[in-house]
C-alpha cells in the first residue's frame, strides 16, 4: 500500500514538474509576445446597381402595345397615348376599374375620367394625361 501511495505522489509531482517546464516556468503570460495578427483578404467589390427608380411592389411592367391589369402607369414614360381595350375583369368577383389621371398623388380631384364594370372596356389615353391607373382588369391591348 505504501508503494501505491508513493507512486501516486510521484505521478503528481511529475505532472506539476511537466506543467512548470511546459510553460517555461513562468505562469504569467503577459511577458510573452502577442500572437501574430492574421491577415484576411479584402472582400471582393460588388458593383452597385444602376440608378433606376424602384418599381412599385406587385406592379407589372407595361409594354408599348399593352398594359397589365393592375398598377398606375406614367403616360409617355410607361404607357403610350392611344386607345386600349380590355376583355374586362380578371376575375368574376371584381369589377375592372380604370382611371385617366392628371396627377399621381392619389387625390380624387386628379381623376380626369374613370370607369368600372363587369364587361369589356375601351379607353383612350391622351398625351396630356399624367398617368393611367387600372385594377382588376385583364391586360389592356393597344388598338390604335
C-alpha positions as a Python dict, from the first residue, in 0.01 Angstrom:
ca = {
    (1, 'X'): (0, 0, 0),
    (2, 'X'): (290, 230, 70),
    (3, 'X'): (416, 167, -283),
    (4, 'X'): (82, 277, -428),
    (5, 'X'): (89, 597, -226),
    (6, 'X'): (445, 671, -331),
    (7, 'X'): (359, 601, -696),
    (8, 'X'): (61, 837, -681),
    (9, 'X'): (267, 1107, -512),
    (10, 'X'): (543, 1063, -772),
    (11, 'X'): (291, 1094, -1055),
    (12, 'X'): (153, 1412, -903),
    (13, 'X'): (499, 1564, -870),
    (14, 'X'): (581, 1467, -1231),
    (15, 'X'): (262, 1637, -1352),
    (16, 'X'): (344, 1957, -1163),
    (17, 'X'): (701, 1949, -1292),
    (18, 'X'): (588, 1898, -1652),
    (19, 'X'): (338, 2182, -1612),
    (20, 'X'): (611, 2418, -1488),
    (21, 'X'): (865, 2317, -1752),
    (22, 'X'): (599, 2320, -2027),
    (23, 'X'): (517, 2687, -1960),
    (24, 'X'): (880, 2781, -1928),
    (25, 'X'): (842, 2810, -1552),
    (26, 'X'): (653, 3136, -1595),
    (27, 'X'): (283, 3128, -1528),
    (28, 'X'): (248, 3499, -1618),
    (29, 'X'): (172, 3503, -1988),
    (30, 'X'): (179, 3884, -2018),
    (31, 'X'): (551, 3878, -2097),
    (32, 'X'): (500, 3650, -2395),
    (33, 'X'): (494, 3815, -2735),
    (34, 'X'): (146, 3864, -2879),
    (35, 'X'): (28, 3622, -3139),
    (36, 'X'): (94, 3742, -3491),
    (37, 'X'): (-211, 3901, -3648),
    (38, 'X'): (-391, 3705, -3913),
    (39, 'X'): (-442, 3875, -4244),
    (40, 'X'): (-766, 3844, -4430),
    (41, 'X'): (-812, 3909, -4795),
    (42, 'X'): (-1034, 4210, -4864),
    (43, 'X'): (-1388, 4129, -4965),
    (44, 'X'): (-1445, 4144, -5341),
    (45, 'X'): (-1603, 4465, -5456),
    (46, 'X'): (-1964, 4424, -5563),
    (47, 'X'): (-2077, 4662, -5835),
    (48, 'X'): (-2367, 4881, -5734),
    (49, 'X'): (-2687, 4860, -5939),
    (50, 'X'): (-2758, 5135, -6192),
    (51, 'X'): (-2962, 5431, -6073),
    (52, 'X'): (-3312, 5326, -6169),
    (53, 'X'): (-3628, 5415, -5981),
    (54, 'X'): (-3775, 5124, -5783),
    (55, 'X'): (-4092, 4977, -5925),
    (56, 'X'): (-4396, 4957, -5704),
    (57, 'X'): (-4438, 4617, -5542),
    (58, 'X'): (-4673, 4396, -5740),
    (59, 'X'): (-4680, 4632, -6037),
    (60, 'X'): (-4614, 4463, -6368),
    (61, 'X'): (-4432, 4650, -6642),
    (62, 'X'): (-4623, 4793, -6938),
    (63, 'X'): (-4504, 4739, -7296),
    (64, 'X'): (-4563, 4974, -7590),
    (65, 'X'): (-4865, 4769, -7702),
    (66, 'X'): (-5020, 4653, -7374),
    (67, 'X'): (-5082, 4750, -7012),
    (68, 'X'): (-5108, 4483, -6741),
    (69, 'X'): (-5432, 4481, -6544),
    (70, 'X'): (-5302, 4631, -6217),
    (71, 'X'): (-5096, 4942, -6149),
    (72, 'X'): (-5052, 5312, -6212),
    (73, 'X'): (-4850, 5385, -6525),
    (74, 'X'): (-4697, 5717, -6632),
    (75, 'X'): (-4812, 5832, -6974),
    (76, 'X'): (-4534, 5866, -7236),
    (77, 'X'): (-4279, 5706, -6999),
    (78, 'X'): (-4451, 5371, -6932),
    (79, 'X'): (-4765, 5389, -7148),
    (80, 'X'): (-4803, 5533, -7496),
    (81, 'X'): (-5104, 5754, -7564),
    (82, 'X'): (-5368, 5574, -7769),
    (83, 'X'): (-5685, 5368, -7745),
    (84, 'X'): (-5673, 5048, -7540),
    (85, 'X'): (-5919, 4764, -7489),
    (86, 'X'): (-5952, 4513, -7204),
    (87, 'X'): (-6166, 4198, -7207),
    (88, 'X'): (-6296, 4305, -6866),
    (89, 'X'): (-6244, 4184, -6509),
    (90, 'X'): (-5961, 3942, -6439),
    (91, 'X'): (-6194, 3753, -6205),
    (92, 'X'): (-6571, 3725, -6179),
    (93, 'X'): (-6585, 3861, -5823),
    (94, 'X'): (-6442, 4205, -5901),
    (95, 'X'): (-6501, 4489, -6143),
    (96, 'X'): (-6245, 4611, -6394),
    (97, 'X'): (-6154, 4965, -6279),
    (98, 'X'): (-5961, 5221, -6481),
    (99, 'X'): (-5881, 5591, -6444),
    (100, 'X'): (-5707, 5856, -6651),
    (101, 'X'): (-5517, 6086, -6413),
    (102, 'X'): (-5376, 6439, -6423),
    (103, 'X'): (-5151, 6370, -6121),
    (104, 'X'): (-5016, 6085, -5911),
    (105, 'X'): (-5074, 6199, -5552),
    (106, 'X'): (-5386, 5986, -5511),
    (107, 'X'): (-5613, 6285, -5462),
    (108, 'X'): (-5957, 6213, -5616),
    (109, 'X'): (-5953, 6557, -5783),
    (110, 'X'): (-5676, 6426, -6014),
    (111, 'X'): (-5916, 6184, -6189),
    (112, 'X'): (-5989, 6307, -6543),
    (113, 'X'): (-6218, 6013, -6626),
    (114, 'X'): (-6274, 5666, -6483),
    (115, 'X'): (-6494, 5363, -6513),
    (116, 'X'): (-6568, 5022, -6366),
    (117, 'X'): (-6762, 4728, -6491),
    (118, 'X'): (-6802, 4355, -6545),
    (119, 'X'): (-6766, 4362, -6925),
    (120, 'X'): (-6511, 4466, -7186),
    (121, 'X'): (-6378, 4821, -7158),
    (122, 'X'): (-6221, 5068, -7400),
    (123, 'X'): (-6034, 5384, -7300),
    (124, 'X'): (-5839, 5648, -7492),
    (125, 'X'): (-5532, 5774, -7309),
    (126, 'X'): (-5423, 6122, -7419),
    (127, 'X'): (-5067, 6257, -7432),
    (128, 'X'): (-5180, 6528, -7186),
    (129, 'X'): (-5276, 6265, -6923),
    (130, 'X'): (-5018, 6225, -6646),
    (131, 'X'): (-5095, 5858, -6566),
    (132, 'X'): (-5329, 5566, -6628),
    (133, 'X'): (-5449, 5352, -6337),
    (134, 'X'): (-5603, 5007, -6370),
    (135, 'X'): (-5716, 4747, -6120),
    (136, 'X'): (-5873, 4403, -6153),
    (137, 'X'): (-5871, 4409, -6534),
    (138, 'X'): (-5742, 4173, -6798),
    (139, 'X'): (-5445, 4310, -6994),
    (140, 'X'): (-5518, 4629, -7189),
    (141, 'X'): (-5419, 4595, -7557),
    (142, 'X'): (-5349, 4899, -7775),
    (143, 'X'): (-5587, 4908, -8067),
    (144, 'X'): (-5492, 5249, -8217),
}
